[in-house]
Amino acid sequence: MSRVTVASKLGEHAELVEKFVQEVRSSTQEDWQRYLARLDEGVPGRRKVFSTLEPGLGAAVESAVDKAANDAYLSLGLSSELFPDHWARFISLQTDVIAAALVIAAGDRVPPESRRVVLGPFADVGFTAPALALSGAAANEPR
């Protein structure tokens, strides 16, 4: 029986997805405070992008990326009580993390404007993997 690697489960941009998942796992409450504050500034087109986002990944890859991102988020033990000034934004935080991981995994399958809307706020507050994905570094990874 062949052994399936984590990289193959997470698709062709697995290294960048793994980097993002690790960044989420090692993030602090202050990181998420900055992220939520960044969303409060507004992200034009956010509602439309999130309602129509289709990463174009195969079902197995999408499921593996979704699970990795969700597990990383849940490991933080965040709750809305920690973010009383951002409660309305907090309720979408888990979805944001998963969507960002999926967009990173999808690479250029997701249109540039949609990638900017999903990944930009993460990059703006210091997450490296989304910044690399936006800069096109993911396109230079070995396939």
C-alpha positions as CSV (number, residue, x, y, z in Angstrom):
1,M,0.0,0.0,0.0
2,S,1.5,3.4,-0.9
3,R,1.8,6.0,1.7
4,V,0.0,9.3,0.9
5,T,2.0,12.3,2.1
6,V,0.5,15.3,3.8
7,A,1.8,17.4,0.8
8,S,-0.2,15.4,-1.7
9,K,-3.3,15.6,0.5
10,L,-3.1,19.4,0.6
11,G,-2.5,19.8,-3.2
12,E,0.2,21.4,-5.3
13,H,0.7,24.4,-2.9
14,A,0.9,22.2,0.2
15,E,4.0,23.9,1.5
16,L,2.3,27.3,1.6
17,V,-0.9,25.8,3.1
18,E,1.2,24.1,5.8
19,K,2.9,27.4,6.5
20,F,-0.4,29.2,6.9
21,V,-1.8,26.5,9.2
22,Q,1.3,26.7,11.4
23,E,1.0,30.5,11.5
24,V,-2.6,30.1,12.6
25,R,-1.6,27.6,15.3
26,S,1.1,29.9,16.7
27,S,-1.0,33.1,16.5
28,T,-2.0,35.1,19.5
29,Q,-5.2,36.8,20.6
30,E,-3.5,40.1,19.7
31,D,-3.0,38.8,16.1
32,W,-6.7,38.1,15.8
33,Q,-7.6,41.4,17.4
34,R,-5.5,43.1,14.7
35,Y,-7.2,41.0,12.0
36,L,-10.7,41.8,13.2
37,A,-9.8,45.5,13.4
38,R,-8.5,45.3,9.9
39,L,-11.9,43.8,8.7
40,D,-13.7,46.7,10.5
41,E,-11.8,49.1,8.2
42,G,-13.7,47.4,5.3
43,V,-12.8,45.1,2.5
44,P,-14.6,46.1,-0.7
45,G,-16.2,43.1,-2.4
46,R,-15.9,40.8,0.6
47,R,-19.5,39.7,0.8
48,K,-19.7,38.9,-2.9
49,V,-16.3,37.1,-3.0
50,F,-17.2,34.9,0.0
51,S,-20.7,34.1,-1.4
52,T,-19.3,33.0,-4.7
53,L,-15.8,31.6,-3.8
54,E,-15.0,28.4,-5.7
55,P,-11.4,27.2,-5.2
56,G,-11.6,24.6,-8.0
57,L,-9.8,22.0,-5.9
58,G,-10.6,18.3,-6.1
59,A,-12.9,17.0,-3.3
60,A,-10.1,15.2,-1.4
61,V,-7.8,18.1,-1.5
62,E,-10.5,20.6,-0.5
63,S,-11.5,18.3,2.4
64,A,-7.9,17.9,3.6
65,V,-7.2,21.7,3.4
66,D,-10.5,22.5,5.2
67,K,-9.8,20.0,8.0
68,A,-6.2,21.2,8.5
69,A,-7.3,24.9,8.7
70,N,-10.3,24.1,10.9
71,D,-8.2,22.0,13.3
72,A,-5.6,24.8,13.5
73,Y,-8.3,27.4,14.2
74,L,-10.0,25.2,16.8
75,S,-6.6,24.6,18.6
76,L,-6.6,28.3,19.5
77,G,-9.7,28.0,21.8
78,L,-10.9,31.5,20.8
79,S,-14.3,32.7,21.9
80,S,-16.3,35.8,21.2
81,E,-15.9,36.9,24.8
82,L,-12.2,37.6,24.0
83,F,-13.3,40.1,21.3
84,P,-16.2,42.1,22.7
85,D,-15.5,45.0,20.3
86,H,-15.5,42.8,17.3
87,W,-18.3,40.2,18.0
88,A,-20.0,40.6,14.7
89,R,-16.7,40.0,12.8
90,F,-15.6,37.2,15.2
91,I,-18.5,34.9,14.1
92,S,-16.9,34.6,10.6
93,L,-13.3,34.2,11.8
94,Q,-13.3,30.4,11.5
95,T,-14.7,30.6,8.0
96,D,-12.1,33.2,7.1
97,V,-9.3,30.9,8.2
98,I,-10.7,28.0,6.2
99,A,-11.3,30.2,3.1
100,A,-7.8,31.6,3.2
101,A,-6.3,28.1,3.4
102,L,-8.4,27.0,0.4
103,V,-7.5,30.1,-1.6
104,I,-3.8,29.5,-0.9
105,A,-4.2,25.8,-1.9
106,A,-6.0,26.8,-5.1
107,G,-3.3,29.3,-6.3
108,D,-4.2,31.0,-9.5
109,R,-7.4,29.0,-9.9
110,V,-9.0,31.7,-7.9
111,P,-9.1,35.1,-9.7
112,P,-6.6,37.7,-8.5
113,E,-9.3,40.1,-7.1
114,S,-10.9,37.3,-5.1
115,R,-7.5,36.2,-3.7
116,R,-6.8,39.8,-2.7
117,V,-10.1,40.1,-0.9
118,V,-9.6,36.8,1.0
119,L,-5.9,36.9,1.7
120,G,-5.2,40.7,1.9
121,P,-6.4,41.2,5.4
122,F,-4.3,38.3,6.7
123,A,-1.2,39.7,4.8
124,D,-2.0,43.2,6.1
125,V,-1.7,42.1,9.8
126,G,1.5,40.0,9.3
127,F,0.6,36.5,8.2
128,T,3.4,35.5,5.8
129,A,1.8,32.6,3.8
130,P,-1.1,34.8,2.5
131,A,1.4,37.5,1.6
132,L,3.5,35.0,-0.3
133,A,0.4,33.7,-2.1
134,L,-0.6,37.2,-3.1
135,S,2.9,38.0,-4.4
136,G,2.8,35.0,-6.7
137,A,5.4,33.0,-4.7
138,A,3.0,30.0,-4.7
139,A,3.2,30.0,-8.5
140,N,6.9,29.4,-8.2
141,E,6.7,26.3,-6.0
142,P,7.5,23.0,-7.4
143,R,4.5,21.0,-8.5
